[in-house]
């Protein structure tokens, strides 16, 4: 049973914060009629409709005391319109219920009292006052049941915003917070809480409506794989490898997947988990086994996986070497510039420290320098530029050295891109 203080506080908010003048309280089970004498409502008159006639009440509140504040209590159900002598008064007044769900609706400032059952079903969530206070900050009077569920999930997940994309990235990020080793098959503490408060079903309903992801046994692991493969497919300019076709989300959900992952990649607080989890998924789906037949131009806009970035860098190196006699420097520079501005090769991108962003950036610089060198050699093949002394262009980085050198007057060139103390 709701205690007297909760009832008093709820009624006090209705009269003073909501500026209600008349409130109807129907209590058909007579649970609270003994509470009435203990209510401390300043400048509010309590009238019992089972003891005062409807006509007397109307005269009093409309003619005798038209500005007074009244709590009209009745130990019966709200009457049908045809039999309600106070219907005109009720229509411009407010109804009150003293069950816990109704009290919470009032405390959250909601106007939709049909949410009572939704709140009653989530009673475990509301057992904690701290969670309730965090939820109150997010709520709007017109919120629906779906809004309420989304905001409760945001509170449990500790998401920055009560918005599905943010919640999704927060849930994925939690896989990287507990331990150094990532285990996508084990539920995180946050997800266990979501299940405890029976918010997993509404979460998957929201995911289905937004991303068109549906599964008989949905899981964050399977959802993550579908999102990443869909993002990859949406940026690939050729047919997706057949092994991945069944993992692509429908087009309507795919567009949202692309936006969601872009926001996650660019997040200053969660970008590192994107790097780690995308590499984890690349390993799970054996991505590298399917990259060898793809051209650079087909993947130029793909930012989904680090393995793609490394493949493009290696492919561009091979292109520079194999087309040395007719090198297209503009083409090489366009590719390098595009990739250097992307997620994996931009030294300014936020992400996991183990991703060699500066090194990859330097590799592209070295390849552009190599293209320029070959172009210069081709232009002056019969001239003296290579007869006087060896030419050398070097692009260095703390982890990588890109070396393009001419070792003798016959202008035999070699390209070597290597990390200092390791392999690329």
C-alpha positions as CSV (number, residue, x, y, z in Angstrom):
1,X,0.0,0.0,0.0
2,X,1.2,3.5,-0.8
3,X,2.1,5.4,2.3
4,X,0.5,8.7,3.4
5,X,3.6,10.8,2.7
6,X,3.6,9.7,-1.0
7,X,-0.1,10.4,-1.3
8,X,0.3,13.8,0.3
9,X,3.3,14.7,-1.8
10,X,1.5,13.7,-5.0
11,X,-1.5,15.7,-4.2
12,X,0.6,18.7,-3.1
13,X,2.4,18.6,-6.5
14,X,-0.9,18.5,-8.3
15,X,-2.3,21.5,-6.5
16,X,0.8,23.6,-6.2
17,X,3.1,22.7,-9.1
18,X,0.4,21.8,-11.7
19,X,-1.9,24.6,-10.3
20,X,-4.9,22.4,-10.2
21,X,-8.0,23.8,-8.5
22,X,-10.2,20.7,-8.3
23,X,-9.1,17.1,-8.1
24,X,-11.3,14.1,-8.2
25,X,-10.2,11.0,-6.3
26,X,-12.1,7.8,-6.9
27,X,-11.2,5.0,-4.6
28,X,-13.6,2.1,-5.4
29,X,-11.9,-0.4,-3.0
30,X,-12.0,2.1,-0.2
31,X,-8.3,1.6,0.5
32,X,-7.6,5.2,1.4
33,X,-10.7,6.6,3.0
34,X,-9.0,6.5,6.4
35,X,-6.1,8.4,5.1
36,X,-8.1,11.6,4.4
37,X,-8.0,13.0,8.0
38,X,-4.2,12.8,7.9
39,X,-3.6,14.7,4.7
40,X,-1.8,18.0,5.1
41,X,-2.9,20.0,2.1
42,X,-2.6,23.8,2.7
43,X,-5.7,25.8,1.6
44,X,-7.4,22.7,0.2
45,X,-10.9,21.6,1.2
46,X,-11.6,17.9,1.2
47,X,-15.2,16.9,0.3
48,X,-16.5,13.3,0.4
49,X,-19.0,12.8,-2.5
50,X,-20.6,9.9,-0.6
51,X,-21.5,12.4,2.2
52,X,-22.2,15.6,0.2
53,X,-24.8,15.8,-2.6
54,X,-23.7,16.6,-6.1
55,X,-25.9,19.7,-6.3
56,X,-24.5,21.1,-3.0
57,X,-21.0,20.4,-4.3
58,X,-21.7,22.3,-7.6
59,X,-23.1,25.3,-5.8
60,X,-20.2,25.5,-3.4
61,X,-17.4,25.2,-5.9
62,X,-19.0,27.2,-8.7
63,X,-21.0,29.9,-6.9
64,X,-20.1,30.2,-3.3
65,X,-16.3,29.6,-3.6
66,X,-15.3,29.8,-7.3
67,X,-11.6,30.2,-6.6
68,X,-11.2,27.7,-3.8
69,X,-9.2,24.5,-4.1
70,X,-11.0,21.2,-3.5
71,X,-10.2,17.5,-3.3
72,X,-13.4,15.6,-4.1
73,X,-13.1,12.0,-2.8
74,X,-15.4,9.2,-3.7
75,X,-15.2,5.6,-2.4
76,X,-16.8,4.4,-5.8
77,X,-15.8,4.0,-9.4
78,X,-15.9,7.1,-11.6
79,X,-19.6,7.2,-12.9
80,X,-20.7,6.9,-16.5
81,X,-21.1,10.2,-18.3
82,X,-24.9,9.9,-18.4
83,X,-25.1,9.5,-14.6
84,X,-22.3,11.9,-13.6
85,X,-23.9,15.0,-12.1
86,X,-20.5,16.6,-11.9
87,X,-19.4,15.8,-15.4
88,X,-18.9,19.4,-16.4
89,X,-16.7,20.0,-13.4
90,X,-14.8,16.7,-14.0
91,X,-14.0,17.7,-17.6
92,X,-11.9,20.7,-16.6
93,X,-10.5,19.1,-13.5
94,X,-7.9,16.5,-12.7
95,X,-8.3,12.8,-11.6
96,X,-6.1,11.3,-9.0
97,X,-5.3,7.7,-8.0
98,X,-3.3,6.6,-5.0
99,X,-1.9,3.3,-6.3
100,X,1.9,3.3,-6.7
101,X,1.9,3.4,-10.5
102,X,-0.4,6.4,-10.5
103,X,1.8,8.2,-7.9
104,X,4.8,7.5,-10.1
105,X,3.1,8.9,-13.1
106,X,2.4,12.1,-11.2
107,X,5.9,12.3,-9.9
108,X,7.4,11.8,-13.4
109,X,5.1,14.6,-14.6
110,X,3.4,12.4,-17.2
111,X,0.0,13.3,-18.6
112,X,-0.8,9.9,-20.1
113,X,-2.4,7.9,-17.2
114,X,-2.7,4.9,-19.5
115,X,1.0,4.3,-18.7
116,X,-0.1,2.9,-15.2
117,X,0.2,-0.7,-16.4
118,X,3.5,-0.1,-18.1
119,X,4.9,1.4,-14.9
120,X,3.4,-1.4,-12.8
121,X,5.1,-4.0,-15.0
122,X,8.5,-2.3,-14.4
123,X,8.1,-2.0,-10.6
124,X,11.6,-3.5,-10.0
125,X,13.1,-0.5,-11.8
126,X,11.3,2.0,-9.5
127,X,12.5,0.3,-6.3
128,X,15.6,2.4,-6.5
129,X,15.2,6.1,-5.8
130,X,18.4,7.1,-7.6
131,X,17.2,5.5,-10.8
132,X,13.8,7.3,-10.4
133,X,15.6,10.6,-10.0
134,X,17.7,10.1,-13.1
135,X,14.6,9.1,-15.1
136,X,12.7,12.2,-13.9
137,X,15.3,14.5,-15.5
138,X,14.7,12.8,-18.9
139,X,10.9,12.7,-18.9
140,X,8.5,14.9,-20.9
141,X,4.8,15.2,-20.1
142,X,3.7,13.7,-23.4
143,X,6.0,10.7,-23.4
144,X,4.6,7.4,-24.6
145,X,5.1,3.9,-23.3
146,X,7.9,3.4,-25.9
147,X,9.6,6.7,-24.7
148,X,9.4,5.5,-21.1
149,X,11.0,2.2,-21.9
150,X,13.7,3.8,-23.9
151,X,14.5,6.2,-21.1
152,X,14.6,3.5,-18.5
153,X,17.0,1.5,-20.6
154,X,19.2,4.7,-21.0
155,X,19.2,5.0,-17.2
156,X,20.3,1.4,-16.7
157,X,22.9,1.5,-19.5
158,X,24.2,4.9,-18.3
159,X,23.9,6.2,-21.8
160,X,24.7,9.9,-22.5
161,X,21.3,10.4,-24.1
162,X,18.0,8.5,-24.0
163,X,18.3,7.8,-27.8
164,X,18.5,4.4,-29.3
165,X,21.8,4.9,-31.3
166,X,23.5,6.2,-28.1
167,X,22.1,3.3,-26.1
168,X,23.3,0.8,-28.7
169,X,26.8,2.1,-28.7
170,X,26.9,2.3,-24.9
171,X,25.8,-1.4,-24.7
172,X,28.5,-2.4,-27.1
173,X,31.1,-0.3,-25.3
174,X,30.4,-2.1,-22.1
175,X,32.0,-5.3,-23.6
176,X,35.4,-3.5,-23.5
177,X,35.1,-2.1,-20.0
178,X,35.1,-5.1,-17.6
179,X,38.1,-7.1,-18.8
180,X,40.9,-6.8,-21.3
181,X,39.7,-9.8,-23.2
182,X,36.5,-9.3,-25.1
183,X,33.9,-12.0,-24.8
184,X,30.8,-11.3,-26.9
185,X,29.2,-14.5,-25.8
186,X,29.0,-13.4,-22.1
187,X,26.4,-10.9,-21.0
188,X,27.8,-7.7,-19.5
189,X,26.7,-6.4,-16.1
190,X,24.7,-3.7,-17.8
191,X,22.8,-6.2,-20.0
192,X,22.1,-8.4,-17.0
193,X,20.5,-5.4,-15.3
194,X,18.4,-4.7,-18.4
195,X,17.2,-8.3,-18.3
196,X,16.6,-8.1,-14.5
197,X,14.2,-5.1,-15.0
198,X,12.5,-6.9,-17.9
199,X,13.6,-4.2,-20.4
200,X,15.2,-6.6,-22.9
201,X,12.0,-7.2,-24.7
202,X,11.2,-3.5,-25.3
203,X,14.9,-3.0,-26.3
204,X,14.7,-5.6,-29.1
205,X,11.3,-4.2,-30.2
206,X,13.0,-0.8,-30.7
207,X,15.9,-2.4,-32.5
208,X,13.6,-4.3,-34.8
209,X,11.6,-1.1,-35.6
210,X,14.7,0.9,-36.2
211,X,17.2,-1.5,-37.8
212,X,14.9,-4.2,-39.0
213,X,17.0,-6.7,-37.1
214,X,14.9,-9.8,-36.1
215,X,16.0,-13.1,-34.7
216,X,14.3,-15.9,-32.8
217,X,17.0,-15.6,-30.1
218,X,18.4,-12.1,-30.5
219,X,21.8,-11.2,-28.9
220,X,24.1,-8.3,-28.9
221,X,26.8,-10.4,-30.5
222,X,24.6,-11.3,-33.5
223,X,23.2,-7.7,-33.7
224,X,26.8,-6.3,-33.8
225,X,27.9,-8.6,-36.6
226,X,24.8,-7.6,-38.6
227,X,25.4,-3.9,-38.1
228,X,29.1,-4.0,-39.1
229,X,28.5,-6.2,-42.2
230,X,25.6,-4.0,-43.2
231,X,27.8,-0.9,-42.9
232,X,30.5,-2.6,-45.0
233,X,28.0,-3.6,-47.7
234,X,26.5,-0.1,-47.9
235,X,29.9,1.5,-48.6
236,X,31.3,-1.3,-50.9
237,X,31.0,-0.3,-54.6
238,X,30.8,-3.9,-55.9
239,X,29.0,-7.1,-54.9
240,X,29.4,-8.2,-51.3
241,X,31.2,-11.5,-50.9
242,X,28.5,-14.2,-51.0
243,X,29.5,-15.5,-47.5
244,X,28.2,-12.2,-46.0
245,X,25.0,-11.7,-47.9
246,X,22.8,-13.3,-45.2
247,X,24.2,-10.9,-42.6
248,X,23.0,-7.7,-44.3
249,X,20.1,-5.9,-42.8
250,X,17.1,-4.8,-45.0
251,X,17.7,-1.5,-46.7
252,X,15.4,0.5,-44.4
253,X,17.3,-0.7,-41.4
254,X,20.6,-0.5,-43.2
255,X,20.5,3.3,-43.5
256,X,20.1,3.6,-39.8
257,X,22.9,1.1,-39.2
258,X,25.3,3.3,-41.2
259,X,24.4,6.4,-39.2
260,X,24.6,4.6,-35.9
261,X,28.0,3.2,-36.6
262,X,29.3,6.5,-37.9
263,X,28.3,8.2,-34.7
264,X,29.9,5.4,-32.6
265,X,33.2,5.6,-34.6
266,X,33.4,9.3,-34.1
267,X,32.5,9.3,-30.4
268,X,35.2,10.8,-28.2
269,X,34.1,8.6,-25.3
270,X,33.3,5.3,-27.1
271,X,35.4,5.3,-30.3
272,X,38.0,3.0,-28.8
273,X,35.5,0.3,-28.3
274,X,34.4,0.5,-31.9
275,X,38.0,-0.2,-33.0
276,X,38.3,-3.2,-30.7
277,X,34.9,-4.7,-31.5
278,X,35.1,-4.2,-35.2
279,X,38.4,-6.1,-35.2
280,X,36.8,-8.8,-33.1
281,X,34.0,-9.2,-35.6
282,X,36.4,-9.1,-38.6
283,X,38.2,-12.1,-37.0
284,X,34.9,-13.9,-36.3
285,X,33.6,-13.6,-39.9
286,X,37.1,-14.3,-41.4
287,X,37.0,-11.0,-43.3
288,X,40.5,-11.1,-44.6
289,X,39.8,-14.4,-46.5
290,X,37.4,-12.4,-48.7
291,X,39.3,-9.2,-49.4
292,X,41.9,-10.5,-51.9
293,X,39.7,-10.1,-55.0
294,X,38.4,-6.6,-54.2
295,X,39.8,-3.5,-56.0
296,X,40.9,-0.4,-54.1
297,X,38.3,1.7,-55.9
298,X,35.5,-0.7,-54.8
299,X,36.5,-0.1,-51.1
300,X,37.5,3.5,-51.2
301,X,34.6,4.7,-49.0
302,X,34.7,1.7,-46.6
303,X,35.6,2.7,-43.0
304,X,34.1,-0.3,-41.2
305,X,37.2,-2.5,-40.6
306,X,40.9,-1.9,-40.0
307,X,41.7,-4.9,-42.2
308,X,40.2,-3.1,-45.2
309,X,42.5,-0.1,-44.5
310,X,45.5,-2.3,-44.4
311,X,44.4,-4.0,-47.6
312,X,44.0,-0.7,-49.4
313,X,47.4,0.5,-48.3
314,X,49.0,-2.7,-49.5
315,X,47.0,-2.6,-52.7
316,X,48.0,1.0,-53.4
317,X,51.7,0.0,-52.9
318,X,51.3,-2.7,-55.5
319,X,49.6,-0.3,-57.9
320,X,52.5,2.2,-57.5
321,X,55.0,-0.5,-58.2
322,X,53.2,-2.2,-61.1
323,X,52.4,1.1,-62.9
324,X,55.7,2.8,-62.3
325,X,56.3,3.3,-66.0
326,X,53.0,5.1,-66.5
327,X,52.2,6.3,-63.0
328,X,49.1,8.3,-62.4
329,X,50.1,10.5,-59.5
330,X,46.7,12.2,-59.2
331,X,45.0,8.8,-58.8
332,X,47.5,7.8,-56.1
333,X,47.1,11.1,-54.3
334,X,43.3,11.0,-54.4
335,X,43.2,7.6,-52.8
336,X,45.8,8.5,-50.2
337,X,44.1,11.8,-49.3
338,X,40.7,10.1,-49.0
339,X,42.1,7.4,-46.7
340,X,44.1,9.7,-44.6
341,X,41.0,11.7,-43.9
342,X,39.2,8.6,-42.8
343,X,38.8,6.8,-39.4
344,X,41.8,4.5,-39.5
345,X,44.6,6.6,-41.1
346,X,43.8,10.1,-39.6
347,X,46.2,10.9,-36.8
348,X,43.5,13.1,-35.3
349,X,40.8,10.4,-35.1
350,X,39.7,9.2,-31.6
351,X,40.1,5.5,-31.0
352,X,42.0,2.7,-29.5
353,X,45.7,3.5,-29.0
354,X,46.8,0.1,-30.6
355,X,45.5,1.2,-34.0
356,X,48.6,2.5,-35.9
357,X,46.9,5.6,-37.3
358,X,50.1,7.8,-37.5
359,X,51.9,4.9,-39.2
360,X,49.2,4.3,-41.7
361,X,49.1,8.1,-42.4
362,X,52.8,8.0,-43.0
363,X,52.5,5.0,-45.4
364,X,50.1,7.0,-47.6
365,X,52.5,9.9,-47.5
366,X,55.3,7.6,-48.6
367,X,53.2,6.2,-51.5
368,X,52.4,9.6,-52.7
369,X,56.1,10.5,-52.6
370,X,56.9,7.3,-54.5
371,X,54.4,8.2,-57.2
372,X,55.8,11.7,-57.5
373,X,59.3,10.2,-57.8
374,X,58.3,7.8,-60.5
375,X,56.5,10.5,-62.4
376,X,59.6,12.7,-62.2
377,X,61.8,9.8,-63.4
378,X,59.5,9.1,-66.3
379,X,59.5,12.8,-67.3
380,X,63.3,13.1,-67.4
381,X,64.3,9.6,-68.5
382,X,66.9,10.9,-71.0
383,X,67.9,13.9,-68.9
384,X,70.6,14.4,-66.3
385,X,68.5,14.4,-63.2
386,X,69.4,10.8,-62.3
387,X,72.9,10.9,-63.6
388,X,74.5,13.2,-61.1
389,X,73.7,11.6,-57.8
390,X,71.2,9.1,-56.3
391,X,67.8,10.6,-55.3
392,X,66.1,9.6,-52.1
393,X,62.7,10.5,-50.6
394,X,61.9,9.3,-47.1
395,X,58.7,9.5,-45.1
396,X,59.3,8.6,-41.5
397,X,57.2,8.0,-38.5
398,X,57.9,6.8,-35.0
399,X,56.6,3.3,-36.0
400,X,56.9,3.2,-39.8
401,X,59.6,4.1,-42.4
402,X,58.6,4.4,-46.0
403,X,61.7,4.4,-48.2
404,X,61.7,5.2,-51.9
405,X,65.2,5.2,-53.3
406,X,67.3,5.3,-56.4
407,X,70.5,3.3,-55.8
408,X,72.4,3.9,-59.1
409,X,72.6,5.8,-62.3
410,X,70.5,3.2,-64.2
411,X,67.5,4.5,-62.1
412,X,66.4,1.1,-60.7
413,X,63.9,2.0,-58.0
414,X,62.7,0.1,-55.1
415,X,60.0,0.7,-52.5
416,X,60.1,-0.6,-49.0
417,X,57.5,0.1,-46.5
418,X,58.2,-1.3,-43.1
419,X,57.4,-0.7,-39.5
420,X,60.4,-0.1,-37.2
421,X,61.0,-3.3,-35.4
422,X,58.1,-5.2,-37.0
423,X,56.0,-6.0,-40.0
424,X,53.0,-4.2,-41.6
